Amino acid sequence: MTRSADGSGSPAGDDPFLVAASLSGAADAAWARAVADRVDVALLGGVALDPPSRAAARDLVSRGRDEFLPSDPVAFVAEQLGALGGAPVRPGVNVRSATLEPVREAADVCADRDAVCEVNAHCRQPELRAVGCGESLLRDPDRLARYVAAAAETGATTSVKVRAEVPGVDLVAVAERVAAAGADWLHVDAMDSEAVIADLAAAVEGGAVDERGAAGDGESADETDDGLADLTLVANNGVRGRETVAEYAAHGADAVSVGRPTEDPPVLARVAEAVKAWRSGALRERGGEADPEPGASP
């Protein structure tokens, strides 16, 4: 359920929106400006914030991966977000950390600039998991919830990037934990399990029904609302045009995101047009079905 654009929700009121998802070593302010005419939100990063996560990032660079490794990561976040002042896109940054306080510091910077702070519980590289970053947070929900709470307490719109198909991880349970901790968005890499979005959307709708029922019984919102009913679901993976946007919309997503297509202008344009059709209610007007699209890897 998408929140209004009051600093705590989507950039488009209750309308579907398009997110440019972070790309390690590539998603900086220049990248965001290059896609600003097509997307509603641009998430920079990911940025490794503390010594353990930065050591892991250096190890990744040594085996050929691009990473951001500025001398002062929080200052880098401030500089990059500042460079997007006046750009026609809402900025944000995806952050990785093995410790809590740097997440709070980065979120403070985001709050000052009406930017989204996205906690990375998604990256699956062994180097990052070994120091407690990325996907490892999905198996440590108490620590993930503390990260989310620290970011949310600054007033920043707080997103959590997660991954489906992690053995032993129940994403609905993760959604409940992070929503209770103050998360505004759940950014879901669906992998090859697109229907996980439907499961999450059903849980969010169930939270909304429970909230309405409790209100009817005279209970206050503070007594009943764990945040799940207000969680915005951003679906990621394989979004390449009208067909995949329609699939995620049918599953109950509030928004979709693209990563590599931000570097492929024809694909990005196709996705942007599909989201525009989604907003207008015309996504499936052509014979009731979405148009097919060329295949592409996630």
C-alpha positions as CSV (number, residue, x, y, z in Angstrom):
1,M,0.0,0.0,0.0
2,T,1.7,3.2,-1.2
3,R,2.0,6.1,1.1
4,S,1.5,9.7,0.0
5,A,4.5,11.8,-1.0
6,D,4.9,13.6,2.3
7,G,8.5,12.6,2.9
8,S,7.5,9.1,4.0
9,G,6.2,7.4,0.9
10,S,6.2,7.2,-2.8
11,P,7.0,10.1,-5.1
12,A,3.8,9.8,-7.0
13,G,1.1,9.8,-4.3
14,D,-0.9,6.6,-4.6
15,D,0.2,6.0,-8.2
16,P,2.6,3.3,-9.4
17,F,6.2,4.5,-9.8
18,L,9.5,3.5,-11.4
19,V,12.7,3.1,-9.5
20,A,16.2,3.0,-10.9
21,A,17.9,0.4,-8.7
22,S,21.4,0.8,-7.4
23,L,24.3,-0.6,-9.5
24,S,27.6,-1.1,-7.7
25,G,30.3,1.2,-8.9
26,A,28.0,2.8,-11.5
27,A,25.0,4.4,-9.8
28,D,26.2,7.8,-8.9
29,A,24.7,11.3,-9.4
30,A,25.7,11.4,-13.1
31,W,23.9,8.1,-13.6
32,A,20.8,9.4,-11.9
33,R,20.7,12.5,-14.0
34,A,21.0,10.5,-17.1
35,V,17.9,8.5,-16.3
36,A,15.9,11.2,-14.5
37,D,13.5,11.8,-17.4
38,R,12.4,8.2,-17.3
39,V,12.3,7.3,-13.6
40,D,10.7,8.6,-10.5
41,V,13.4,7.5,-8.0
42,A,17.1,6.9,-8.4
43,L,18.9,4.8,-5.8
44,L,22.6,5.4,-5.8
45,G,25.2,3.0,-4.6
46,G,25.5,0.5,-3.1
47,V,27.9,2.3,-0.7
48,A,29.9,0.3,1.8
49,L,29.9,2.4,5.0
50,D,32.1,0.9,7.7
51,P,35.6,-0.8,7.8
52,P,34.3,-4.4,7.5
53,S,32.0,-3.7,4.5
54,R,34.7,-1.6,2.9
55,A,37.2,-4.4,3.2
56,A,34.7,-6.7,1.6
57,A,34.2,-4.2,-1.2
58,R,38.0,-4.0,-1.8
59,D,38.1,-7.8,-2.0
60,L,35.3,-7.6,-4.6
61,V,37.3,-5.0,-6.6
62,S,40.3,-7.3,-6.6
63,R,38.3,-9.9,-8.4
64,G,37.0,-7.5,-11.0
65,R,33.8,-6.1,-9.6
66,D,33.1,-2.3,-9.6
67,E,32.5,-0.7,-6.2
68,F,32.4,2.7,-4.7
69,L,35.3,3.1,-2.3
70,P,35.6,6.9,-1.4
71,S,37.8,7.8,1.5
72,D,34.8,9.1,3.5
73,P,31.6,7.2,2.6
74,V,29.1,9.3,4.4
75,A,30.6,12.5,2.9
76,F,30.4,10.8,-0.5
77,V,26.7,10.1,0.1
78,A,26.2,13.8,1.0
79,E,28.1,15.0,-2.0
80,Q,26.3,12.7,-4.5
81,L,22.9,13.5,-3.1
82,G,23.8,17.2,-3.2
83,A,24.7,16.9,-6.8
84,L,21.1,16.0,-7.6
85,G,19.7,19.2,-6.2
86,G,17.1,20.4,-8.7
87,A,17.1,17.2,-10.7
88,P,13.6,15.9,-11.6
89,V,14.0,12.7,-9.7
90,R,13.8,11.7,-6.1
91,P,17.2,10.5,-5.0
92,G,18.2,7.8,-2.5
93,V,21.1,5.6,-1.6
94,N,21.6,1.9,-1.0
95,V,23.9,1.3,1.9
96,R,25.8,-1.7,3.3
97,S,27.2,-1.9,6.8
98,A,28.3,-4.5,9.3
99,T,27.6,-2.0,12.1
100,L,24.7,0.1,13.1
101,E,26.0,3.7,13.6
102,P,27.1,4.3,10.0
103,V,23.6,3.4,8.8
104,R,22.2,6.1,11.1
105,E,24.7,8.6,9.9
106,A,23.9,8.0,6.2
107,A,20.2,8.1,7.0
108,D,20.6,11.5,8.6
109,V,22.1,12.8,5.4
110,C,19.2,11.3,3.4
111,A,16.7,12.8,5.8
112,D,18.2,16.3,5.3
113,R,17.8,15.9,1.5
114,D,14.4,14.2,1.3
115,A,16.2,11.1,0.0
116,V,15.5,7.5,0.5
117,C,17.9,5.5,2.7
118,E,17.9,1.9,1.5
119,V,19.3,-0.8,3.8
120,N,20.9,-3.5,1.8
121,A,19.8,-7.0,2.9
122,H,20.3,-8.2,-0.7
123,C,23.9,-8.6,-1.9
124,R,24.9,-12.3,-1.9
125,Q,28.6,-12.1,-2.6
126,P,30.5,-14.3,-0.1
127,E,32.8,-11.4,0.9
128,L,29.8,-9.3,2.0
129,R,28.0,-12.1,3.7
130,A,31.1,-13.1,5.6
131,V,31.2,-9.7,7.4
132,G,27.5,-9.7,8.1
133,C,26.3,-7.5,5.2
134,G,23.7,-8.0,2.5
135,E,21.8,-11.2,2.3
136,S,23.2,-12.3,5.7
137,L,20.8,-9.8,7.4
138,L,17.8,-11.8,6.2
139,R,19.0,-14.6,8.5
140,D,19.5,-12.1,11.4
141,P,16.1,-10.3,11.5
142,D,16.8,-8.7,14.9
143,R,19.9,-6.9,13.6
144,L,18.1,-6.0,10.4
145,A,15.3,-4.5,12.4
146,R,17.8,-2.4,14.4
147,Y,19.3,-1.1,11.2
148,V,15.8,-0.2,9.9
149,A,14.8,1.5,13.1
150,A,18.0,3.5,13.2
151,A,17.4,4.8,9.7
152,A,13.7,5.4,10.2
153,E,14.3,7.4,13.4
154,T,16.1,10.0,11.4
155,G,13.0,10.8,9.5
156,A,14.3,9.4,6.2
157,T,12.1,7.4,4.0
158,T,13.5,3.9,4.7
159,S,13.6,1.1,2.1
160,V,14.9,-2.4,2.6
161,K,16.3,-4.3,-0.4
162,V,15.7,-8.1,0.0
163,R,16.1,-11.2,-2.1
164,A,13.7,-14.1,-2.7
165,E,14.8,-17.7,-2.8
166,V,17.2,-17.5,0.2
167,P,16.9,-20.9,1.9
168,G,15.3,-20.8,5.3
169,V,14.1,-17.1,4.9
170,D,10.4,-16.3,5.0
171,L,10.0,-12.9,3.3
172,V,6.6,-12.3,4.7
173,A,8.1,-12.6,8.2
174,V,10.9,-10.3,7.2
175,A,8.3,-7.8,5.9
176,E,6.5,-7.9,9.2
177,R,9.7,-7.3,11.2
178,V,11.0,-4.4,9.1
179,A,7.6,-2.8,8.9
180,A,7.3,-2.9,12.6
181,A,10.8,-1.3,12.8
182,G,9.7,1.6,10.6
183,A,10.4,0.6,7.1
184,D,8.4,2.5,4.4
185,W,9.4,0.4,1.3
186,L,10.2,-3.3,0.8
187,H,12.3,-3.5,-2.4
188,V,12.1,-7.2,-3.5
189,D,14.4,-8.9,-5.9
190,A,12.0,-11.7,-6.9
191,M,14.6,-13.8,-8.6
192,D,12.7,-16.5,-10.4
193,S,9.8,-16.4,-7.9
194,E,7.7,-13.5,-9.2
195,A,4.7,-14.8,-7.2
196,V,6.5,-13.9,-4.0
197,I,5.2,-10.4,-4.7
198,A,1.6,-11.7,-4.4
199,D,2.4,-13.4,-1.1
200,L,3.8,-10.1,0.2
201,A,0.9,-8.0,-1.2
202,A,-1.6,-10.4,0.5
203,A,0.2,-9.9,3.8
204,V,0.1,-6.1,3.4
205,E,-3.5,-6.2,2.5
206,G,-4.2,-8.4,5.5
207,G,-2.5,-5.8,7.7
208,A,-4.8,-3.2,6.2
209,V,-7.9,-5.2,6.8
210,D,-6.8,-5.9,10.4
211,E,-6.2,-2.2,10.9
212,R,-9.6,-1.2,9.6
213,G,-11.3,-3.9,11.7
214,A,-9.5,-2.8,14.8
215,A,-10.5,0.8,14.1
216,G,-14.1,-0.3,13.9
217,D,-13.7,-1.9,17.3
218,G,-12.6,1.5,18.7
219,E,-8.9,0.7,19.0
220,S,-6.5,3.5,18.1
221,A,-4.1,3.1,15.1
222,D,-1.2,3.2,17.5
223,E,-2.6,0.2,19.3
224,T,-3.1,-1.9,16.1
225,D,-0.8,-0.7,13.4
226,D,2.6,-2.5,13.1
227,G,3.4,-0.7,9.9
228,L,2.7,-3.6,7.5
229,A,-0.5,-2.1,6.1
230,D,1.5,0.9,4.9
231,L,4.5,-0.9,3.4
232,T,5.2,0.0,-0.2
233,L,6.2,-3.0,-2.4
234,V,8.8,-2.4,-5.1
235,A,9.2,-5.3,-7.4
236,N,12.6,-6.0,-9.0
237,N,14.0,-8.6,-11.4
238,G,13.5,-9.1,-15.1
239,V,11.4,-5.9,-15.6
240,R,11.9,-5.2,-19.3
241,G,8.6,-3.8,-20.6
242,R,4.8,-3.9,-20.6
243,E,4.5,-7.7,-20.0
244,T,6.6,-7.9,-16.9
245,V,5.3,-4.6,-15.5
246,A,1.8,-6.0,-15.9
247,E,2.8,-9.3,-14.2
248,Y,4.1,-7.5,-11.2
249,A,1.1,-5.1,-11.1
250,A,-1.2,-8.2,-11.2
251,H,0.7,-9.6,-8.2
252,G,0.0,-6.5,-6.2
253,A,3.2,-4.5,-6.5
254,D,3.1,-0.7,-5.9
255,A,6.1,0.0,-8.0
256,V,8.8,-1.7,-10.1
257,S,12.5,-1.1,-10.4
258,V,15.2,-1.7,-13.0
259,G,18.9,-2.1,-12.6
260,R,20.8,-2.9,-15.8
261,P,18.1,-1.5,-18.1
262,T,19.1,2.0,-16.8
263,E,22.1,1.5,-19.1
264,D,20.0,0.4,-22.0
265,P,17.9,3.4,-23.2
266,P,15.5,1.5,-25.4
267,V,14.6,-0.9,-22.7
268,L,14.3,1.8,-20.1
269,A,12.0,3.8,-22.4
270,R,9.8,0.7,-22.8
271,V,9.5,0.2,-19.1
272,A,8.8,3.9,-18.5
273,E,6.0,3.8,-21.0
274,A,4.6,0.6,-19.3
275,V,4.6,2.3,-15.9
276,K,2.9,5.4,-17.4
277,A,0.2,3.1,-18.8
278,W,-0.1,1.4,-15.4
279,R,-0.7,4.8,-13.8
280,S,-3.4,5.6,-16.3
281,G,-5.1,2.2,-16.0
282,A,-4.3,1.4,-19.6
283,L,-1.7,-1.3,-18.9
284,R,-3.9,-4.2,-20.2
285,E,-6.2,-2.3,-22.5
286,R,-4.9,-4.0,-25.6
287,G,-7.2,-7.1,-25.8
288,G,-6.9,-7.6,-22.1
289,E,-3.3,-8.7,-22.3
290,A,0.1,-7.0,-22.0
291,D,2.3,-6.9,-25.1
292,P,5.1,-9.5,-25.2
293,E,8.6,-8.2,-24.9
294,P,12.0,-9.5,-25.8
295,G,13.6,-11.8,-23.3
296,A,16.5,-10.6,-21.1
297,S,18.5,-11.8,-18.2
298,P,17.8,-10.0,-14.9
